């Protein structure tokens, strides 16, 4: 059985198109399925829409949402042996994307499979390059032994479109609670250590992208630094993120030049300086005053919960 899980908050503008594409995909999968929505007390018509599409809806207080804990809660109540997680702003590309993803679970050694993300039409060059860099066209299978080749990227996955074997998640204790972000990478690392494979299937595709400003990028990378500080074992186990960062900066520059996007080169410099600064500040957040930490962070609500 297949359980599709979507955490939501004020997702009304996304859900109709999302559910229509999901239902078409589920027909192609030809397996028994359920749709679970965990809603953080939306103030729009999210809950009403989800129920209209026959989803099982569980409403939680907004302040109780936790990136890892909420997903663990959904996974434990799900009836499926394969769990598919989406974010509310993802949209399936075609009617075969879901079946292409779940086909890999026929291999009992596969613990998780994540799909490819492509950009919405209005995405800026930096958002476009990010998707091309993280989600290439080449199929990939990753195992623990590959950490010498891929480093921290070995554990990379994405919550926007990712499937897990429930027994594998249960074996690693599901998702860790109280992480500022990165619960998917954390779970991926534990799955690899437990002997499971992670598959990247580029024929399983969703639209998903962001147009982050330079300051939003700063805040995002600050939070990545906080995550890496709190889970230092990930870097010790798989390797520093700095090597991957250098590769990304070089790739982004080549992307801009190849596409003759020369007017974005000044922004490229500023953007990457701010990302590096944000990450370094996040890694060392414990020496910063609290008012600056909340100002720098993208996930400000996480700090409020941490202070309780």
N, C-alpha and C positions, 0 to 999 in steps of 0.2 A: 504493500500500500504506500501511497505517496501523500505526504503532508506538505502543503505549501504554507509558509509562515511569513506574514508581513506585519512588522511593527509600524504603527501609524500615529500621526498627530496632525490634525487639520490637513488631511490628504485629499479632500473632496475634488480638487482640480485635477488630480492624477487618476483617481480610481476607476472611473467609467472606462476609459481607454485601456487601462491596465487589466481590469477584469475581463473585458472582451477578448483581449489578446491571450490572456491566460486560459480562458475556457476553450478557445480554439486549439491551443497547445495541449491541453489535457485530453481533448478528443483524440489527438494523434498519438498520445502516449498509450492509450488503451489499457489503463490500469485504474484500479479503485483509488479514489483520491478524496482529500478534504482540504478546505481552505481555512486557515486560522488567522484571524486578525487580532493583534494585541494593541489596543488603542489607549493612548495616554490622555484620556479625558478630552477629546477634541471638542472644540466649540462650534464646529461647522457640521455639515451633513455626512461626515466620514462614516460614522456608525450606521446610519440609515442606509447609505449606499452599499456598504459591505453586506448588510443583512439582505438587501434586495438581490445580491448575487450569491445568496445562500452560504455566505461565510459564517463560520463559528466565531463570534465576537466576544472578546474578553476585555473589559474596560478596567484600567488601573489608574490610580491617581497620578497626575503628571509628575509630581515630585518623586514618585517611586520608580520612574523609568530608569533603567540601568542598561548600558550597552550590552554587557555580557549577561547580567542577571535576568533581564527581560527575555532574551533569546533562550536562556536555559529553561525558564519557566514555560515558554511555548514548546520547547523541544520535549520536555517531560510529559506534558499533557497530550502531545500529538500521538495519534494512533499509528502513523506510518513507520515503516522501517527505513524509508528514505525521506529526509527532511530537506526541503528546498527553501532557502531564505532569500527574500527580496527586500530592497529598500523601496519606500513608497514612490520615489521619483524615477524608478527604472521602468522601462517599457520593452516588452519582448519584440525582437526584430522581425521574426517570421513565425509561422506555425510549427516549425520543426525544432526550434531552439531548445525547448524543454526536453524533448525526446532525445536529442543529441547529447544533452547533459547527462541524463539518467542512464543512458546505455552503458556507461563505463562501470556502473555498480554491479554488473555481471561478474566482474573480477572481485573476488572476496577480499583481496589485499588493498583495494581502493577505499580509503577512508573519507575522501572529499573530492569534489569536482567543482571547479569554478569556470564560468563562461567569460566570453569576450565582451568588453564594453566598447561601444562606438558612440560618437558624439551626436548630440542634437544639432540641428542646422545652425543655430545662432551662437555656437561655441567659439570663443576667441582662440587665437593661435596657440596660446599657452595651454589651454584646456585640450585642444586637439592633439598637441604633441604628447601630453601626459597619457592620453588614451592609447596612442600609437606605441609609446614606449612600454607601458605596462601590459598592454594587451595586443601583442603582435599576431600575425596570421599563422604562426607555426604551432602545431600541437606539441604538448610537453607533458612528460610524466616526471615527477620529482620524488626522490627518496632521501632518507636521512644521509646516505653516503654522498649525496650530491652537494652537501654544504660546502665542500672545498671548492666546488665549481661556481655555485650561485650565491654563496654567502647568506646574508640575511634574507635575500630574495627567495631562498628555498622555501621558506615558510609563508611566503606571500600568498594571500587569497583575497577575496572581496565579499562583503556581505550583500552587495547589490544584486548578485546572482550566483549563488553557491549552494551546492547540495552536499549533505553529510549522511553517512551511514549512522543510524541512530545507535547501534551497538558500539560503534567506534567512539562516538561522542560520550556515551555512558562510560566507556572504559577510561577516558581521560578526565572524567568529572565535569563534562559539559563545558560551558564557557565560564571564564573567571569573572567574578563580580567586581564591581568598584574600579574598573579600569576607565581611564579618561577616554580612551579609544583603543583600537588595535586588537579587539577581542578575537577577530578572525585570524590574525597573524599568530596570536597566542595559542589558539586552538590548533592551527596548522603546525606549529612547532611541536606541540605535544603529540599530535597524530604521527608526525614523522619519527619522533623519539620512540613511539610505541610500535613502530614497524609498519605503519600504513603508508600507502602511496597517495600523493596529491596529484590530480590530473587537471591540466588546463586544456579545455576544449574550445578552440576558436570558432567552431561551427555552431556553438551555443551562444547566441548573441542577444544583448540588450542595448537599447539606447540608454546612456547614463553619462552625464557630464555636468561640469560646473563652470561658471565664469567668475572665478575668484579674483578679487582685486588684489593689488600687491600687499595691502594690509591684512586682508583675509588670509593670504598665503603665509604671511608672517605669523599670524595667530595659529594657523593650522600646524605649522612646523614647530611652533612653541609647544603645542600639545604632543606632537610626536616625540619631542625631546623629553617631556614629562613622562610619557609612556616608557621610553627607553631607560629613563632613570629608575622608574619603579620596577622595571623588569630587566635589570641588567644582565641576568642570566641568558637572555636571548642573544645579546651581542657577544657574550663570552662563548656561547655555544655555537653560534652561526657566523660570527664575524661582525666587524664594525659596519655601520651604515655609510661611512664616509666614502668608501670605494664606489658604492652604488651611486652616491650623490655626484661624484666627479664624472661618472659615465653618463649620468642624466644631463648634467650641464653641457657636456660636449655634444650630446645628441640633440639637445634643444637648439644649440647654436647652429649646428648643421641643418636642422629642420628649417630654421628661419632663413638661412642663406640660400638653401636649395629652392625654397618657395618664394625667394626674392621679397621677403617681408622685412626689408631693411629698416623701415620706420619703427619697428618694434625692438630694435637692438638696444636703444637706451633703456627701455623698460625691462628688457631681458637682464641687463646688468643690475638695475635696482632691485628687481624681483628676486634674483638669486642671492644678492647680498642680504636682503631682508630674510629670506628663507634660512640662510646659514646662521644669521644672527639670532633669529627666532629659535632655531633648533638648539644652538649653544646655550641660550638663556633658559630654554626648557630643561635641558640636561642638568643645569645648575640652579633650578628654580628654588631650591631650599635656602639659598643665601639671599633671595630677593624678598623685599617687603610684600606683605599680603596684598596691598592695594595694587601693586604693579602686576602681580601674578594674575589677578582677576582681569586686569585691563589687557594683558597680553594674550590671554587664553581665548580660544574659540568656544570651548564648552564651559561657559561661566557657571552654569547650574551645577556642574560637577563639584566645583569648589565650595558652593553653598552647602551641598550634602556632606562634603568632607569636613566642614566646620561644625556640623551639628553634633 
